[in-house]
Amino acid sequence: MTSLKIFPVTFIEGSFIDYQALPPAKALQEILALLSAVKKVNGTFISLWHNHTVSETNEFIAWRNVHNEMIKSIAQTFT
């Protein structure tokens, strides 16, 4: 018996980019669906983003926008 709690990561953005090859708008839809599912079970929504993906470089600016929209949705959903 241990008091250790394990909180699984809901998603890693690299899965959307590298493995599923989703465009940012589609990934945002998937993220919002995951957010809704986590909310329904009163769970903990944990996302993992790499530093370069939320940077201001032209290559990833659309993904930074996805991250920002996700944050806005979390604030609306859990407040």
RAJO-V319639 format. One line per field, one symbol per residue. ss: DSSP state (a for helix, b for strand, c for the rest). phi: phi as a letter, one per 30 degrees, with the letter a starting at -180 (. if undefined). psi: psi as a letter, one per 20 degrees, with the letter a starting at -180 (. if undefined). A space follows every 10 residues. Layout:
ss = ???
phi = ???
psi = ???
//
This chain:
ss = cccccccccc bbaaaaaaac cccaaaaaaa aaaaaaaaaa ccccccbbcc aaaacccaaa aaaaaaaaaa aaaaaaacc
phi = .bcdcccddd acedddddcc hddedddded ddddedddde chcccbcbbd eddcdcdedc edddddeddd dddddddcc
psi = pqjpppoqpg qphhhhghhi lqqgghhggg ghgggggggh jlapopqppq ghhjrjqhhj hhhhhggghg gghgghhj.
//
